[in-house]
Amino acid sequence: EGEDEEEYEFDESKDIDESITNFFDGELVGHEAVSSLDWESSLSEAFTDEPRSIAEVQLRFRQRSYEGRLDTSSIDGTLLRSLLDLRYPQSWYSNARRMKRKFIAHVGPTNSGKTHAALTALKNAKTGVYCAPLRLLAAEVMERLNKDGVVCNMATGQQVIEKVGATHTSCTIEMASVTNFVDVAIIDEYQVMVDVNRGWSWTRAILGLPASEIHLTGDPSKLHELQKLIDLTGEELEIRR
């Protein structure tokens, strides 16, 4: 039996003041693009042994500032404001930002075959994840993949099923991992991204899933909103009708 994976903890043994000084004295001296993805990813690495999201680094930075444990007087004001700026969610997912992902949107009316095409790509991938809008859909896809010989786990807010040798996961979208790399991902019913109550889960998955190829199925009327979100990452969107 494998040991449980330990939850990653911020490395308290590092001198954060020294890390900040080294970072700002290094590649960021005279750097004008203070909100670019490049420096934000680098900043994440500068503070931790493992790549973490810029949001975690920002929160840790803010916490130490409030506690008086960090002298920020010598840090350039523009860079300091950028460090504390949480308005750019595309920069929160360092694993996804290290990749050049490809998005494929399958759009069309009901029973047009869009979901079948996406599931075929998932089935043929070495590793993959299906992100469902509903628990019943997550269960249905898990059963379908296992029946077809693709060993698949399931993760929902109510139930987790783990199978030996699983290469795929079928989950409700709120349970999707933004740290585990996979070859193919499916985000079903992407148009829910505009929903006031649940839209955050779709936005998080679109911006943060570390998958080489991401298939999206849904309503073509929301393609404009989808394109605008993907444009934040600098990645490509292919539309298949």
Rosetta blueprint (number, residue, H / E / L):
1 E L
2 G L
3 E L
4 D L
5 E L
6 E L
7 E L
8 Y L
9 E L
10 F L
11 D L
12 E L
13 S L
14 K L
15 D L
16 I H
17 D H
18 E H
19 S H
20 I H
21 T H
22 N H
23 F H
24 F H
25 D H
26 G L
27 E L
28 L L
29 V L
30 G L
31 H L
32 E L
33 A L
34 V L
35 S L
36 S L
37 L H
38 D H
39 W H
40 E H
41 S H
42 S H
43 L H
44 S H
45 E H
46 A H
47 F H
48 T L
49 D L
50 E L
51 P L
52 R L
53 S L
54 I H
55 A H
56 E H
57 V H
58 Q H
59 L H
60 R H
61 F H
62 R H
63 Q H
64 R H
65 S H
66 Y H
67 E L
68 G L
69 R L
70 L L
71 D L
72 T L
73 S L
74 S L
75 I L
76 D L
77 G H
78 T H
79 L H
80 L H
81 R H
82 S H
83 L H
84 L L
85 D L
86 L L
87 R L
88 Y L
89 P H
90 Q H
91 S H
92 W L
93 Y L
94 S H
95 N H
96 A H
97 R H
98 R L
99 M L
100 K L
101 R L
102 K E
103 F E
104 I E
105 A E
106 H E
107 V E
108 G L
109 P L
110 T L
111 N L
112 S L
113 G L
114 K H
115 T H
116 H H
117 A H
118 A H
119 L H
120 T H
121 A H
122 L H
123 K H
124 N H
125 A L
126 K L
127 T L
128 G E
129 V E
130 Y E
131 C E
132 A E
133 P L
134 L L
135 R H
136 L H
137 L H
138 A H
139 A H
140 E H
141 V H
142 M H
143 E H
144 R H
145 L H
146 N H
147 K H
148 D L
149 G L
150 V L
151 V L
152 C E
153 N E
154 M E
155 A E
156 T L
157 G L
158 Q L
159 Q L
160 V E
161 I E
162 E L
163 K L
164 V L
165 G L
166 A L
167 T L
168 H E
169 T E
170 S E
171 C E
172 T E
173 I H
174 E H
175 M H
176 A L
177 S L
178 V L
179 T L
180 N L
181 F L
182 V E
183 D E
184 V E
185 A E
186 I E
187 I E
188 D E
189 E L
190 Y H
191 Q H
192 V H
193 M H
194 V H
195 D L
196 V L
197 N L
198 R L
199 G H
200 W H
201 S H
202 W H
203 T H
204 R H
205 A H
206 I H
207 L H
208 G H
209 L L
210 P L
211 A E
212 S E
213 E E
214 I E
215 H E
216 L E
217 T E
218 G E
219 D L
220 P H
221 S H
222 K H
223 L H
224 H H
225 E H
226 L H
227 Q H
228 K H
229 L H
230 I H
231 D H
232 L L
233 T L
234 G L
235 E L
236 E E
237 L E
238 E E
239 I E
240 R E
241 R L
